[in-house]
Amino acid sequence: MKFSKKDAFTVPNILTYIRLLCLPFFLWMMFAYFADREASQYLWAGFGLFVFASATDIADGWIARHFNMVSDIGKVLDPVADKLLQCFAMLTLGIIGLMHWAFIAIIIAKELYMLFSSKYFMRASKRQVEQMANKWGKAAAAVNFAGITLAFLVELHDVVKWIDLAILIAGSTLAVIAGVQYGVKYAKALNKVKRSGILAELDQNGEPLGGETIEQLRVKYGIATEKEAAIAARQSAAQAEGASQASADDELDGAAQ
């Protein structure tokens, strides 16, 4: 990954910074409500800030994809900010008593499992296996977001409490399924990379040891995606053109002599 100053101040990344800056204010509001349960304005302020911060998460992803502003900085910071917001919200809701700790434990355990397992697979594959999304993970994230959001409102009526309970049961179940799916996909991807033989041509950071690019190597060993194959084709064409031009220049130099 390459971090540049230019990428640091794109609109999506600025929205991510704003989301991170919201976290200490969110915590202050939630603990202020915990200290004084009569001061409900703090809970509502925390709820509003949570919704606002979540909206920046949706907005930065949409802008990055539709305006070609995806950056390595964003790939690192965006999920970190997202998970911190989610975990802080669940933990404070649990402390206040608005969310059952069983759901918090399941969801956070799944996220920690994903974090450490993805690091292991990336290291074992020399960065040839990276974090992959699947439909179960996306569904779990959406359902759990709804459950966390509704948890702020459970004191309004018992009906809200039971609806939120059902949503959190569904979200926790999906989170467990997603975790299993991730583990299976990672293991299969790692085995495919190891069988291909590409690891012998990469250093520990996943950089090619020879003159070929990583895309060219992945095509060579049969593990490239369609996008990587297209990039490798363009790289090979550019290299061939460069070699042809160099040969022509040598011939001209020889003729001149």
C-alpha positions as CSV (number, residue, x, y, z in Angstrom):
1,M,0.0,0.0,0.0
2,K,1.1,3.5,-0.8
3,F,0.0,6.6,1.2
4,S,0.3,9.9,-0.5
5,K,-0.4,13.5,0.7
6,K,-2.7,14.0,-2.3
7,D,-4.9,11.1,-1.2
8,A,-5.0,12.2,2.4
9,F,-7.4,15.1,1.6
10,T,-9.9,13.6,-0.8
11,V,-13.5,14.1,0.1
12,P,-14.1,10.4,1.2
13,N,-11.1,10.6,3.6
14,I,-12.1,13.9,5.0
15,L,-15.5,12.3,5.8
16,T,-13.6,9.5,7.5
17,Y,-11.6,12.0,9.6
18,I,-14.9,13.6,10.6
19,R,-16.3,10.3,11.7
20,L,-13.2,9.6,13.8
21,L,-13.5,13.1,15.4
22,C,-17.1,12.3,16.4
23,L,-16.1,9.4,18.6
24,P,-14.8,11.2,21.7
25,F,-17.9,13.5,21.6
26,F,-20.2,10.5,21.3
27,L,-18.5,8.8,24.2
28,W,-18.8,11.9,26.3
29,M,-22.6,12.2,25.6
30,M,-23.3,8.6,26.3
31,F,-21.4,8.6,29.6
32,A,-23.0,11.8,30.6
33,Y,-26.4,10.1,30.2
34,F,-25.1,7.1,32.2
35,A,-24.1,9.4,35.0
36,D,-27.5,11.2,35.0
37,R,-30.3,9.1,33.6
38,E,-32.7,12.0,34.0
39,A,-30.6,14.0,31.5
40,S,-32.1,12.3,28.4
41,Q,-30.9,15.1,26.1
42,Y,-27.4,13.4,26.3
43,L,-28.8,10.1,25.0
44,W,-30.6,11.9,22.1
45,A,-27.5,13.9,21.3
46,G,-25.5,10.7,21.3
47,F,-28.1,9.0,19.1
48,G,-28.0,12.0,16.6
49,L,-24.2,11.9,16.5
50,F,-24.2,8.2,15.9
51,V,-26.7,8.6,13.0
52,F,-24.6,11.5,11.6
53,A,-21.3,9.6,11.8
54,S,-23.0,6.5,10.2
55,A,-24.2,8.7,7.3
56,T,-20.6,9.8,6.7
57,D,-19.7,6.2,6.4
58,I,-22.3,5.6,3.7
59,A,-21.4,8.9,1.9
60,D,-17.6,8.4,1.8
61,G,-18.0,4.9,0.3
62,W,-20.4,6.1,-2.4
63,I,-18.3,9.1,-3.3
64,A,-15.1,7.0,-3.4
65,R,-16.6,4.4,-5.8
66,H,-18.6,6.8,-8.1
67,F,-15.9,9.5,-8.4
68,N,-12.8,7.2,-8.5
69,M,-11.5,8.4,-5.2
70,V,-10.6,5.1,-3.7
71,S,-7.2,5.3,-1.9
72,D,-5.0,3.1,0.2
73,I,-5.4,5.5,3.1
74,G,-9.2,5.1,2.8
75,K,-8.9,1.3,2.6
76,V,-7.2,1.4,6.0
77,L,-8.9,4.2,7.9
78,D,-12.5,3.7,6.7
79,P,-13.0,0.2,8.1
80,V,-11.2,1.2,11.3
81,A,-13.5,4.3,11.8
82,D,-16.5,2.1,11.0
83,K,-15.6,-0.6,13.5
84,L,-14.7,1.8,16.2
85,L,-18.0,3.6,15.9
86,Q,-19.9,0.3,16.0
87,C,-18.0,-1.0,19.0
88,F,-18.1,2.2,21.0
89,A,-21.9,2.4,20.4
90,M,-22.5,-1.2,21.5
91,L,-20.2,-0.9,24.5
92,T,-21.8,2.3,25.8
93,L,-25.3,0.9,25.1
94,G,-24.4,-2.2,27.1
95,I,-23.0,-0.2,30.0
96,I,-26.2,2.0,30.1
97,G,-28.3,-1.2,29.9
98,L,-30.0,-0.6,26.5
99,M,-28.3,-3.7,24.8
100,H,-27.8,-7.2,26.1
101,W,-24.1,-8.1,26.5
102,A,-24.5,-11.4,24.7
103,F,-25.1,-9.6,21.4
104,I,-22.2,-7.3,22.0
105,A,-19.9,-10.2,22.8
106,I,-20.9,-12.1,19.6
107,I,-20.6,-9.2,17.3
108,I,-17.3,-7.9,18.7
109,A,-15.8,-11.4,18.8
110,K,-16.7,-11.8,15.1
111,E,-15.0,-8.5,14.3
112,L,-11.8,-9.5,16.2
113,Y,-11.8,-12.9,14.6
114,M,-12.0,-11.2,11.2
115,L,-9.2,-8.7,12.1
116,F,-6.7,-11.3,13.3
117,S,-7.6,-14.0,10.7
118,S,-7.2,-11.6,7.8
119,K,-3.8,-10.5,9.1
120,Y,-2.7,-14.1,9.3
121,F,-3.9,-15.0,5.9
122,M,-2.3,-11.9,4.3
123,R,1.0,-12.7,6.0
124,A,0.9,-16.4,5.1
125,S,0.1,-15.6,1.5
126,K,2.5,-12.7,1.2
127,R,-0.4,-10.3,0.6
128,Q,-1.9,-12.5,-2.2
129,V,-5.0,-13.1,0.0
130,E,-6.7,-9.9,1.1
131,Q,-9.9,-9.3,3.0
132,M,-13.0,-10.4,1.0
133,A,-16.6,-9.4,1.4
134,N,-19.5,-11.8,1.1
135,K,-23.3,-11.5,1.2
136,W,-23.5,-12.9,4.7
137,G,-21.1,-10.3,6.0
138,K,-22.9,-7.4,4.3
139,A,-26.3,-8.7,5.6
140,A,-24.9,-9.0,9.1
141,A,-23.5,-5.5,9.0
142,A,-26.9,-4.0,7.8
143,V,-29.0,-5.9,10.3
144,N,-26.7,-5.2,13.2
145,F,-26.6,-1.5,12.3
146,A,-30.4,-1.5,12.5
147,G,-30.3,-3.3,15.8
148,I,-27.7,-0.8,17.3
149,T,-29.7,2.2,16.0
150,L,-33.0,0.9,17.5
151,A,-31.3,0.1,20.8
152,F,-31.1,3.9,21.5
153,L,-34.9,3.9,21.4
154,V,-35.8,0.8,23.5
155,E,-36.9,3.0,26.5
156,L,-39.7,4.5,24.4
157,H,-41.9,1.4,24.5
158,D,-41.7,-2.3,25.2
159,V,-42.6,-3.1,21.6
160,V,-39.5,-1.3,20.4
161,K,-37.5,-3.4,22.9
162,W,-38.9,-6.7,21.5
163,I,-38.4,-5.7,17.9
164,D,-34.8,-4.7,18.6
165,L,-34.3,-8.1,20.4
166,A,-35.5,-9.9,17.3
167,I,-33.2,-7.8,15.0
168,L,-30.2,-8.4,17.2
169,I,-30.8,-12.2,17.3
170,A,-30.9,-12.2,13.5
171,G,-27.8,-10.0,13.2
172,S,-25.8,-12.1,15.6
173,T,-26.8,-15.3,13.8
174,L,-25.7,-13.7,10.5
175,A,-22.5,-12.5,12.0
176,V,-21.6,-16.1,13.1
177,I,-22.4,-17.4,9.6
178,A,-20.4,-14.7,8.0
179,G,-17.4,-15.5,10.2
180,V,-17.5,-19.2,9.2
181,Q,-17.9,-18.2,5.5
182,Y,-14.9,-15.8,5.7
183,G,-12.7,-18.5,7.3
184,V,-13.6,-21.1,4.6
185,K,-13.0,-18.5,1.8
186,Y,-9.6,-17.4,3.3
187,A,-8.4,-21.0,3.7
188,K,-9.4,-21.9,0.1
189,A,-7.7,-18.8,-1.3
190,L,-4.5,-19.4,0.7
191,N,-4.3,-23.1,-0.4
192,K,-4.8,-21.9,-4.1
193,V,-2.0,-19.4,-3.7
194,K,0.4,-21.9,-2.1
195,R,-0.4,-24.6,-4.8
196,S,0.2,-22.1,-7.6
197,G,3.9,-21.6,-6.7
198,I,3.8,-17.8,-6.9
199,L,5.2,-17.4,-3.3
200,A,8.7,-18.5,-4.4
201,E,8.9,-15.3,-6.6
202,L,7.8,-12.8,-3.9
203,D,9.6,-11.3,-0.9
204,Q,8.0,-11.2,2.5
205,N,6.2,-8.0,1.7
206,G,4.6,-9.5,-1.4
207,E,6.9,-7.6,-3.9
208,P,8.2,-9.5,-7.0
209,L,11.8,-10.6,-6.7
210,G,12.3,-10.5,-10.5
211,G,11.4,-8.0,-13.3
212,E,7.8,-9.0,-13.6
213,T,5.0,-7.0,-12.0
214,I,2.7,-8.6,-9.4
215,E,-0.2,-8.6,-11.9
216,Q,2.0,-10.4,-14.5
217,L,3.0,-13.0,-11.9
218,R,-0.5,-13.6,-10.9
219,V,-1.5,-14.2,-14.5
220,K,1.5,-16.5,-15.0
221,Y,0.5,-18.6,-12.0
222,G,-3.2,-18.7,-12.8
223,I,-4.6,-16.8,-9.9
224,A,-5.3,-13.4,-11.4
225,T,-8.7,-11.7,-11.5
226,E,-10.0,-10.3,-14.8
227,K,-9.0,-6.8,-13.7
228,E,-5.4,-8.0,-12.9
229,A,-5.2,-9.8,-16.2
230,A,-6.2,-6.7,-18.1
231,I,-3.6,-4.6,-16.2
232,A,-0.9,-7.3,-16.9
233,A,-1.8,-7.2,-20.6
234,R,-1.3,-3.4,-20.7
235,Q,2.0,-3.7,-18.8
236,S,3.3,-6.4,-21.1
237,A,2.3,-4.3,-24.2
238,A,4.1,-1.3,-22.7
239,Q,7.2,-3.3,-21.9
240,A,7.3,-4.8,-25.4
241,E,6.9,-1.3,-26.9
242,G,9.7,0.0,-24.7
243,A,12.0,-2.9,-25.7
244,S,11.2,-2.3,-29.4
245,Q,11.9,1.4,-29.1
246,A,15.2,0.6,-27.3
247,S,16.2,-1.8,-30.1
248,A,15.4,0.8,-32.8
249,D,17.5,3.4,-31.0
250,D,20.4,0.9,-30.8
251,E,20.2,0.3,-34.5
252,L,20.2,4.0,-35.2
253,D,23.2,4.5,-33.0
254,G,25.1,1.7,-34.7
255,A,24.3,3.1,-38.2
256,A,25.5,6.5,-37.2
257,Q,28.8,5.1,-36.0
